[in-house]
Amino acid sequence: MSLRLAIAQMDVTKVNVAEFCRDHSISRDRFYTIRRRFEAGGEAGLVPFSRAPNTVANRTSLVVEDLIVLLRKQLDDDGLDAGAETVKWHLDEAGVGAPTASTIWRVLVRRGFVVPEPKKAPNKSWHRFVADYVNEMWQTDATKVELGDGTEVEIVNIVDDHSRVCVRSHAVDGSTTGPDVWDAFVKAVETFGIPALLLSDNGAPFTSKLFTENLKAVGVNTTNSRPYHPQTCGKVERFHQTLKRWLGARDKPDTVQELQQLLDVFTNIYNTKRPHRGIGRRTPIDVFTTAPKTGPDAFSILDDTTVHHNTVDRAGRVEIPGPAAITVGAKYTHKTATTIRTGNNAHVYINNELVRKLVIDPTRRSQPLYNKPGRPT
C-alpha cells in the first residue's frame, strides 16, 4: 500500500519513471494505472480489487444453502441427529439435488452452525463387532428418565445387533424387574420374531431366574458383559443417548403411559425415518427386512412368530387362532395367558411363568394335556 501511495503522490516531472519502475519491478502500465485509480477514487482506489470471479459455476445456490440451514434447525430442534451426512440423506429423500456431505459441512461452518474441532478426530481405528444376521443377537439394557413431577422411572431398550432396529422401547413404572424385562421381550417378539441370543449387562433384572428361564424355554441363549465394561453393549448404550436427546427436546410426560406413547413415536422415527451411520446411512428397518435372518433354531427361521394374549376359559383352555384350544388346567381359569407360537411350536405363560410347552397337532383343534383318556399314569 505504501508503494502504491508513493506512486500516486509523486511528481512525475521530477522522477525518471522508467528507472523507478525498473527498480521496483513493476511495469509502466501498472504505474500509470495506479495513478489513474488514485485520481478517480482517492486512497480507496488504491485498495487491490478482488480477483475472484463474479459468479462461480459450481457454487451451491443460496436457495439450497437456505434449505440446508432450515433442515439443520428442524432436526436439531426435534432432538435428532443433524450432521452433514444426515442433512444430505434427508435432502436426497425429499428429491432435492443435494451437494456432497463435505459441501454441506462447509455451508454449516460458514453459517455458524458448526465449529470445527480437529481434536475430536479419532486417533485410532477400532474393530467393531457386528452380528452376521438379523435376530442373531439382541442387546438390551435399562436407563433412567424423569417424569414431569420429577419421579424417576426406567426404560428398557432392546436393539437388534445387526440391523440396529429398536425392537422395543418399554417404559417401566419405577425400577426395572425381571417381569418388566420379560414384558418388553414379549412385546418385541410380537413384531420382530425370536432372537438366537440376548446380550445384557449383569443387572439383577436381566440375570433373574424368571427372565433367564423363560428365555431358555423358547430357545434363546443369554450372555452378559463383564462388569464395568459398557462397550460390550455399546449399541444399546448409544441408543440410550439418541433416545434421551429426542426426549429432551420435548416436555416431560406426566405419566408412564404418556412416556410409552412418546417411546412408540420415537421408535417409529428411529427405525423408519432416520439414517444410521453404523449401517451405511440406511434405515434400520430397511436392513432388517432385507438382510438374512436367523433364530434359536430352524423352526424360528422358517415360520413367523405370533404372540397371543387370551383369558383361560372355564374349562382351563386357551383359545388361539389356528384354531387351537390348548388345555393348561382349571386352576388357571380366568387368568390371562400369553402364548408365543412359532409354526406349531407353542409356549404358554401365565403370570410370567411357563405353564405349558407343546407342539400343536394341526389335525385337531383340542390340544389336551395328556394324549390318552383317563387319569395320567
BELTAPE-V465340 format. One record per helix or strand. SS is the DSSP state (A for helix, B for strand). FROM is the first residue (numbers start at 1). TO is the last residue. If there is no record, write none. Layout:
((SS;FROM;TO) (SS;FROM;TO))
This chain:
((A;2;9) (A;12;14) (A;17;23) (A;28;46) (A;62;77) (A;84;93) (A;101;110) (A;118;120) (B;134;134) (B;138;146) (B;152;160) (B;166;172) (A;178;192) (B;197;200) (A;204;207) (A;209;217) (B;221;224) (A;230;248) (A;256;272) (B;276;276) (A;277;279) (B;282;282) (A;284;290) (B;293;293) (A;298;302) (B;305;311) (B;317;320) (B;324;327) (A;330;332) (B;336;342) (B;345;350) (B;353;359) (B;366;367))
